[in-house]
Amino acid sequence: MKLQISSSLHQNLLDWAAASPATEICGLLVGRGNCVERLVPARNVAPDPARSFEIDPASLLGVHREVRANGQQVIGHWHSHPNGRAEPSARDAARALDNGQIWLILAGGGATAWQARSSGAGPARFEAVTLELC
C-alpha cells in the first residue's frame, strides 16, 4: 500500500515535530482514498504528552463531521515520537485498531507510515506503508 502526500504537507509535519521536541504532537490526515489532502493539527490531551498522545476528542468529532459534508474522510492520524524512532511503539500497538487507518509517525527528522493489523489477543502488529511524495 502507498500513502500519497504532497512534499509541502510532508515538510509541514517535519517542521511541526522539530518545533516541539519535548512533547508528542498529533493530528488528523484528511483526504480521499490513499491521498492526504489536508493536515488537521489537534491538541494532545494525554496525561503525559512527553510520552504519549491522545487526540482531543472534540477535534476528532468535529473533523469527522466536517469531512463527511465535503466528500473527504479521515484516513488516519499523525503523531511524533520526541527523541524516539519513527516506528510504532509498544504503547501505539496496545492502542491500535485494525480499522484501515494510517498511523504516520514523525521522529528524528523523518516520517514513516503504518497500518495496524489485528493479531488476535494482545497488541496489534503494524505493516509498513510506503510514503509517496507528490
VMD Tcl script that draws the C-alpha trace (Angstrom):
set ca {
  {0.00 0.00 0.00}
  {1.08 3.58 -0.67}
  {0.12 6.82 1.03}
  {0.40 9.89 -1.18}
  {1.23 13.21 0.42}
  {2.48 16.43 -1.12}
  {6.05 17.42 -0.36}
  {4.78 20.66 1.22}
  {2.43 18.83 3.64}
  {5.21 16.37 4.44}
  {7.56 19.26 5.20}
  {4.90 20.89 7.41}
  {4.78 17.72 9.51}
  {8.55 17.60 9.88}
  {8.70 21.29 10.80}
  {5.95 20.95 13.42}
  {7.68 17.96 15.01}
  {11.02 19.79 15.08}
  {9.37 22.80 16.72}
  {8.04 20.64 19.57}
  {10.98 18.42 20.57}
  {9.78 17.72 24.12}
  {6.17 16.64 23.53}
  {4.29 14.41 21.14}
  {2.30 16.42 18.64}
  {-0.66 14.93 16.82}
  {-3.38 15.50 14.29}
  {-5.55 14.01 11.60}
  {-4.87 13.09 7.98}
  {-7.78 14.13 5.76}
  {-8.20 13.16 2.14}
  {-9.67 10.71 -0.31}
  {-8.56 7.13 -0.78}
  {-4.84 6.95 -0.03}
  {-4.13 10.61 -0.79}
  {-3.61 13.12 2.04}
  {-5.19 16.42 1.02}
  {-5.07 18.23 4.35}
  {-3.49 18.04 7.79}
  {-5.53 19.00 10.84}
  {-3.36 19.62 13.91}
  {-5.05 18.66 17.18}
  {-4.33 19.29 20.82}
  {-2.62 16.40 22.60}
  {-4.72 15.77 25.72}
  {-2.71 12.79 27.02}
  {-1.84 12.94 30.73}
  {1.87 12.72 29.83}
  {2.30 14.33 26.38}
  {6.06 13.80 26.52}
  {5.47 10.04 26.28}
  {2.13 9.54 24.54}
  {-0.61 11.21 22.57}
  {-4.35 11.41 22.65}
  {-6.14 13.49 20.05}
  {-8.56 15.96 21.60}
  {-11.97 14.21 21.30}
  {-13.78 17.44 20.40}
  {-11.38 17.97 17.47}
  {-11.76 14.39 16.38}
  {-15.56 14.54 16.31}
  {-15.60 17.97 14.66}
  {-13.30 16.91 11.85}
  {-15.26 13.71 11.20}
  {-18.46 15.75 10.85}
  {-16.79 18.34 8.62}
  {-15.22 15.87 6.18}
  {-18.44 13.90 5.68}
  {-20.02 17.11 4.39}
  {-17.40 17.64 1.66}
  {-16.73 14.10 0.43}
  {-13.42 13.63 2.21}
  {-12.61 11.26 5.03}
  {-10.24 10.95 7.95}
  {-7.74 8.46 6.52}
  {-5.55 8.35 9.60}
  {-3.61 10.41 12.05}
  {-0.08 11.55 12.72}
  {1.96 11.90 15.86}
  {5.57 12.44 16.82}
  {7.99 10.46 18.93}
  {10.27 13.04 20.57}
  {13.77 11.64 20.93}
  {12.44 8.35 19.60}
  {12.21 6.39 16.40}
  {9.76 6.81 13.52}
  {8.14 3.45 14.12}
  {5.21 2.27 16.24}
  {5.95 1.93 19.93}
  {4.61 -0.73 22.29}
  {2.18 1.93 23.55}
  {1.00 2.52 19.96}
  {0.48 -1.22 19.42}
  {-1.55 -1.51 22.62}
  {-3.95 1.23 21.46}
  {-4.16 0.49 17.73}
  {-7.26 -0.81 16.00}
  {-7.31 -2.79 12.77}
  {-9.55 -0.25 11.04}
  {-7.59 0.51 7.87}
  {-6.43 3.92 9.04}
  {-2.89 5.17 8.64}
  {-0.52 5.85 11.52}
  {2.03 8.42 10.32}
  {4.88 8.73 12.82}
  {7.42 11.55 12.95}
  {10.82 11.23 14.62}
  {14.46 12.01 14.01}
  {13.69 14.39 11.17}
  {11.79 11.75 9.21}
  {8.35 10.26 8.76}
  {7.06 6.74 8.28}
  {3.55 5.38 7.72}
  {1.95 2.24 9.09}
  {-1.30 0.30 9.19}
  {-2.35 -1.70 12.23}
  {-3.32 -5.33 11.77}
  {-5.09 -7.44 14.33}
  {-3.03 -10.10 15.97}
  {-5.91 -11.61 17.90}
  {-5.48 -11.17 21.62}
  {-2.87 -8.67 22.65}
  {-1.28 -5.72 20.90}
  {-1.67 -5.02 17.20}
  {1.15 -5.54 14.76}
  {1.94 -2.93 12.13}
  {2.66 -3.19 8.42}
  {4.77 -0.51 6.76}
  {3.06 1.75 4.24}
  {5.13 3.42 1.52}
  {5.08 7.23 1.62}
  {4.91 8.65 -1.87}
  {5.69 12.38 -2.10}
  {3.82 14.12 -4.87}
}
mol new
graphics top color blue
foreach p $ca { graphics top sphere $p radius 0.5 }
foreach p [lrange $ca 0 end-1] q [lrange $ca 1 end] { graphics top cylinder $p $q radius 0.2 }
display resetview
